[in-house]
């Protein structure tokens, strides 16, 4: 049960890596090759206005999805830790790794993601050239998120690999 739960968590993480990379590039792809109904619907806006609207929509969608993902990770991590704690004999290494995964998930879900969302909303519709105040902090938060998320994924893979090799 624990391996299935961890596998689901890791799969969800891979999916989120994909979501993060696709949402903004989709807006650019649509703007490069608009179909006639889209062009007609957005003709009142400039290309830059349409781009800003799409980027705002992508950002809000990402904020919503990543907030839900953060809470989902906290739930999955808590259930995983609970299941591992019930096992007899207890596996201290597995408990420590699962605890680390949950700690990272809590940090991302309750601290980093809300900060990214809050700061990101202040940057919506502001030109990026020159970089606006707060943009360096926004990029730093994104880097921190990516590093922690990658660390969590690697630890999760190590835990899953440990289980597969020892059973």
N, C-alpha and C positions, 0 to 999 in steps of 0.2 A: 504493500500500500504506500509506504514512504517513497519507494523508488518511482512509482507511478505519479505521485504528487509532485516530486521533484522534477521528473521528466516533463510534466505539464507546465510547471513554472519556467523551466528552461526554454521550452518551446514557445511559451508566451513572450519570453524575453527576446528571442530571435525575431518573432513577429513584430515586436515593438521597435527593434532596430530598423526593420524594413519600413514601418509606418513613419518613423522619424525622418527617414531619408526621402520618402516619396511625396509627402504632402506638398512641400513647397515646389519641388521640381514639376509636379503635375500642373500647378498653376502656370509655370513658365511654358510647359509643353502646349497647353491649351492656347496660351496667348500667341505662340509661334505659328500654330496651325488652327485658327478658329474656324468652326463651321459656320455657314450662312446664318442660321437662326441665332447663334451666339453673337455674331457680329452685329446683327440687327438689334438684339436685346441690349447690347452695350454701346451702341453708337452714340448715345448722349454723353458717355464718359470718354475721357482721353485714354490713350493706351496706358499711361502711367496711373491714371485714376482706376482703371480696371485692374491693373497689377496690384495696386494698394488694396483694393477691395478683396481680391483673391488671396493676397498674403494675409490679410486680416482674418478671412474665413479659415484659411489653413492653420493660422496660429491659434485661433479659438478652438478649432477642432482638436489640435494637438494638446492644448491645455486641458480640455475635457477628458480626452482619452488617457493622457498621462496621469491625471489626477485619479481616475478610476483604476488604472493600472497600479498606481502606488498603493491604494487601499486594498486592491486585490492581492498584491504581493504580501502585504502585512497579514492578511487573513491566511493565505497559503503558508507563509512562514510560521505563523503561530500554530496552525494545525500540524505542520510537519514537525515542529519542535515537540508538540504535545504527543504525537504518535511515537516519536523516538524516545521520549521520556517514559512511555508506558512499556517499552520493550524490556525483556528480562533475558539475559543480562543487559544492562545499559552499555551502550557504546559511547565512551567519553569523547572520542575523536569525532564521531558523527554528530553528537550533541554540540560540540564546540563549533564545528563547521556550520551546522544549521543555525546555531546562535549568531554566528558571524553574518550569515545570509540575512537573517531577520534584522539584525542591527543595521546593516546597510540599507535594507528595504525601508526600515523606519526612518532612517536619516534622509533617504531620497523622498519618500512619500510625505513626510511631515515637515521637512525643513527645506530641502533643495527645490523640489517641484513647486511648492507654493511661492518661493522667492522668485523662481524663473517666471512663473505666471504673472505675479504682481509687477515685476520690473518690465516684463515683456509688454504688458498693457500700456505702460507709460511710453513705450517706444513705437507702438502702432501708429502708422500714418506719418511718422517723422522721417524725413529724408536721411539716407544712410551716408551721404557724402556731403560734407565731412561727417565722420562718426559722431552721433549725438552724445551728450552727457549720459552716462549710465550704460552705454553700449559695451565698454570694456568690462564692466562688472557682469553684464548679461552674458558675454562670451565666456568669462571666467566661470560663471555658474554652469553654463552648458558643458564646459570642459570637465568641471568637477563631477557633473552628472554622468558624463560618458565614462570617466575613469572609474567611478564607483560602480556603475552598472556593469562595466567590463570586468571589474574585480569580482563582483558578485557572480557573474556568469562563470568565470574561471573557477571560483571556489565551488560553485554548484556542480560543474563538470567534474571537478576533482572528487567531490563527495559521491557523485553517481558512479564514477569510475572505480572508486574504492569499493563501493557496494558490489559492483559487477565482478571485480577481481577477487573479492573475499567470500563470495557465496557460490 
